[in-house]
Amino acid sequence: MKVPNPFYALAAIYRAVKALFRKKDVFVSQEESDRRWEICNSCPEQDKDLKQCKVCTCFLSLKNELATEKCPLKKW
């Protein structure tokens, strides 16, 4: 397991809070979340056991839900 980079986590939290204060959507729809999961599940850069991205070290259970986040490989 790669240890998640705390700076990525802090940046993700910052983007989500900033969106919240700007009254923008913080979370994606269920359809978008499902679409992202399909892409991530077929990606070789996902640690299937931990549901963690090997590129950015983020845990995908949260990253796939946040509207402010993007795939580091630009897949979504």
C-alpha positions in Angstrom: 0.0 0.0 0.0 1.2 3.4 -0.8 0.7 5.9 1.9 -1.7 8.6 0.8 0.0 11.9 0.1 -1.4 14.3 2.8 -1.0 17.3 0.4 -3.4 15.7 -2.1 -5.9 15.2 0.7 -5.6 18.7 1.9 -5.9 20.1 -1.6 -9.1 18.0 -2.2 -10.6 19.2 1.1 -9.7 22.8 0.1 -11.4 22.5 -3.3 -14.5 21.0 -1.8 -14.8 23.7 0.9 -14.2 26.4 -1.7 -17.0 24.9 -3.9 -19.3 24.8 -0.9 -18.7 28.5 0.0 -19.3 29.4 -3.7 -22.6 27.5 -3.5 -21.5 25.0 -6.1 -22.1 21.3 -6.1 -19.6 19.5 -3.9 -20.8 16.0 -4.8 -21.5 14.4 -8.2 -24.7 12.7 -9.1 -25.1 8.9 -8.6 -24.9 8.4 -12.3 -21.6 10.3 -12.5 -20.2 8.4 -9.5 -21.1 5.1 -11.1 -19.5 6.2 -14.4 -16.3 7.1 -12.6 -16.2 3.8 -10.7 -16.6 1.9 -14.0 -13.6 3.7 -15.4 -11.5 3.2 -12.2 -12.4 -0.5 -11.9 -11.0 -1.1 -15.4 -7.9 0.9 -14.8 -4.6 -1.0 -14.1 -3.5 1.9 -11.8 -6.1 1.0 -9.2 -5.2 -1.1 -6.2 -8.2 -3.4 -6.2 -7.9 -4.5 -2.6 -7.7 -1.0 -1.1 -9.7 0.9 -3.8 -6.8 3.3 -4.0 -5.3 5.0 -7.0 -1.6 4.1 -7.5 -0.9 7.4 -9.3 -2.3 10.0 -6.9 -2.6 7.7 -3.8 -6.1 8.9 -3.2 -8.8 6.5 -1.9 -11.4 6.3 -4.6 -14.4 5.9 -2.4 -14.2 9.6 -1.6 -12.5 10.9 -4.7 -15.2 9.5 -7.0 -17.9 11.3 -5.1 -16.4 14.8 -5.1 -17.3 17.1 -8.0 -14.1 19.1 -7.5 -11.8 16.1 -8.2 -10.4 14.7 -11.4 -8.6 11.6 -12.5 -4.8 12.2 -12.5 -4.7 10.3 -15.8 -7.5 12.4 -17.3 -9.8 9.5 -17.7 -12.7 11.4 -16.1 
